[in-house]
Amino acid sequence: MRRFTAIEIGGLFLAVLLLPGGLYMAIWPQGGIMPRFTNDALGLSPHYILEEMTPGEARMGGILAIIFGIGIGVLSIYREKT
């Protein structure tokens, strides 16, 4: 039986962080203001803008966090049969 590598352990740790956070955001979404990094059309003038987030957008972010958490966890555990 092979041991987990450091990258696989890091992936499992990230999955463990994403799943409860995503569940919390999906079950109890809260709107608010969040900063977003952006550029102009030519890629010049990088800056942050404040953007309003609705509860529906927060719920969608939670669902995406759950999906990414499950995917990262599965890919961290999956072993190729050789």
C-alpha positions, -999 to 999 in steps of 0.1 A, spaced: 0 0 0 14 33 -11 15 64 11 0 97 2 23 123 -12 25 159 1 4 172 -29 -23 146 -22 -25 155 15 -26 192 5 -55 184 -19 -74 166 8 -69 195 32 -82 219 6 -112 197 0 -119 195 37 -119 234 38 -140 239 7 -168 214 16 -181 229 49 -176 265 36 -195 257 5 -223 240 25 -226 270 48 -228 294 18 -253 272 0 -276 267 30 -274 302 45 -265 326 16 -258 362 26 -254 391 2 -228 417 7 -200 437 -9 -169 420 -21 -138 433 -39 -131 421 -74 -98 424 -93 -102 438 -128 -83 455 -157 -94 477 -185 -99 464 -220 -62 465 -229 -50 448 -197 -36 480 -184 -45 498 -151 -51 468 -128 -73 478 -98 -100 465 -74 -136 475 -76 -163 469 -50 -192 447 -63 -225 439 -47 -232 402 -43 -268 390 -40 -278 360 -19 -284 340 -51 -249 347 -63 -236 337 -29 -255 304 -30 -241 297 -65 -206 303 -51 -213 278 -23 -225 252 -48 -193 257 -69 -172 254 -38 -189 221 -30 -183 208 -65 -146 219 -65 -141 204 -30 -155 170 -41 -135 170 -73 -102 179 -56 -109 152 -29 -116 125 -55 -86 134 -76 -64 134 -44 -76 99 -34 -77 83 -68 -48 60 -76 -40 48 -110 -39 10 -113 -4 0 -125 
